[in-house]
Amino acid sequence: MVIYSGEELISGADKFIHTLIKQNVPFTFMTNNSKPTALEIVRKLKKMGVNVETKHIYTSAMATGKFLGDQSKNGTAYVLGEGGLLTSLHENGITLVDNDPEFVVLGEGRNFTLEMVQRAVDMILAGAKFIATNRDPSPKKPGWNNLGIAATAAMIEEATGRKAFVTGKPSPVMMRSARKYLGLETADTTVIGDTMETDIQGCVQMGYKTILVLSGISTKEQLGYYAFKPDLIVSSIDNVEIPLKWWND
C-alpha cells in the first residue's frame, strides 16, 4: 500500500488508513526499503499524521530475515546494509560474521565501502550465496541519496558472475510472506501499489487482487507496455472505497 512520496503524505491517505483501522480490516505497509526498522517507519508516519503500529509494517528486510531463517537454522551472513536488515537477520537467528559466511546479503545503505564490497565479492567467489533484499533501480535524479540496489547488485554480479537471489518485491518470497504475516488467504488479499514492475507484477503472479494508484511512479500511458494489468486503476488512494465491493461489479 502506498501512502507517501518522499516526505509528503499522499492526499487522502490518512483518511483511508483511519477507515481500515475503524473497520478492523487487516493491512500492512509493504516496502522494499530494507534500511528502516518497523518502529522507525511507524514514527515517520506519526509525524505525517498517520497513527499505526509496528504490526502494520512489513519490509523487505523482514521478508529476507524470515526467508534466511527458514532456509538455514543458525545460518551466518556478511551484510552490506543497515538498521532494519541487521535487526531482522538477528531476530531470525542469523549470525552476522566477517569471515566465511553462508550468505552475503545486500540491502540499502550508505555506510558500506568499496573495500567491503570487494570482501563480499571474494566471499561469493568462495561459495557464499548472494542475496539482495530488492532490485529497485536508482531514481536517476540529481542529489538523490539512494543509489538503488540494482546498481550495487550489478557491480557484484559482474565481479562474481553470480546473480543475486532477490527476496523483495516482486519476488514471491516477500509477496507470500507478507500475506502470511497478515494471516490472509490468497483470495482475500488485495494489494494497492503505484509501481507496475514491483507491486502489480508480483501480486498478479501470486493471484492477489491489485489496485494501481497513479499518484506514484507508474502512469496510465505506460500500461500498454506490460503483458499484465491491475484489476482496478485509480488516480489516488482517496478514490478507493472500503469495503472493496467493486470486485463483483
URSUL-V870511 format. One record per pair of residues at least 12 apart in sequence whose ideal C-beta (glycine too) atoms are under 7 Angstrom apart, sorted by the first residue. I is the first residue (numbers start at 0). J is the second residue. If there is no record, write none. Layout:
I J
I J
This chain:
0 26
0 28
0 29
0 191
1 191
1 192
1 193
1 212
1 215
2 16
2 49
2 236
3 47
4 215
8 47
8 48
8 49
9 214
9 235
9 236
10 235
10 237
11 235
11 236
11 237
12 49
12 236
13 48
13 49
15 236
15 237
15 239
16 49
16 51
18 241
19 241
22 241
24 241
25 181
25 182
25 183
26 55
27 55
27 56
27 57
27 177
27 180
27 181
28 40
28 55
28 56
28 57
29 57
29 168
29 177
30 58
30 59
31 59
31 133
31 135
31 167
31 168
31 197
32 58
32 107
33 58
33 59
33 60
33 63
33 80
33 83
33 84
33 106
33 107
33 132
33 133
34 81
34 82
34 83
34 106
34 107
34 108
35 82
35 83
36 82
36 83
36 86
37 53
37 56
37 58
38 53
40 56
41 53
41 56
57 177
57 180
58 83
59 132
59 133
59 166
59 167
59 173
60 83
60 84
60 87
60 106
60 132
61 87
62 166
62 167
62 172
62 173
62 176
62 177
63 84
63 87
63 104
63 130
63 132
63 166
64 87
64 88
64 90
64 91
64 93
65 91
65 176
66 166
66 172
67 88
67 91
67 93
67 102
68 91
68 92
68 93
71 101
72 92
73 92
74 93
74 101
74 102
75 93
75 94
75 96
75 100
75 101
76 88
76 93
76 95
76 100
76 101
76 102
76 104
77 96
77 97
77 100
77 103
77 119
77 122
77 127
78 95
78 104
79 105
79 106
79 108
79 111
79 115
79 116
79 119
80 104
80 105
80 106
80 107
80 108
81 107
81 108
81 110
84 104
84 106
84 132
88 104
100 122
100 127
101 127
101 128
102 127
102 128
102 130
103 119
103 122
103 123
103 127
103 129
103 130
104 130
105 130
105 131
105 132
105 148
105 151
105 152
105 155
105 163
106 132
107 145
107 148
116 154
116 155
119 155
120 155
120 158
120 159
123 155
123 159
123 161
124 159
129 155
129 159
129 161
129 163
129 164
130 163
130 164
130 166
131 148
131 152
131 163
131 165
132 148
132 166
132 167
133 148
133 165
133 167
133 168
134 148
134 149
134 152
134 165
135 147
135 148
135 149
136 149
137 149
137 150
168 197
168 198
168 201
169 196
169 197
169 200
169 201
169 204
170 201
171 204
171 205
174 201
174 202
174 205
175 205
185 205
185 206
185 207
188 207
188 208
189 207
189 208
189 210
189 243
190 202
190 207
190 209
191 210
191 212
191 236
191 239
192 211
193 212
193 214
193 215
193 216
193 217
194 215
194 216
194 217
195 211
195 217
195 221
195 225
199 211
199 227
199 229
200 227
203 227
208 230
208 246
209 229
209 230
210 229
210 230
210 231
210 233
210 239
211 229
211 232
212 233
212 235
212 236
213 232
213 234
214 234
214 235
219 232
231 245
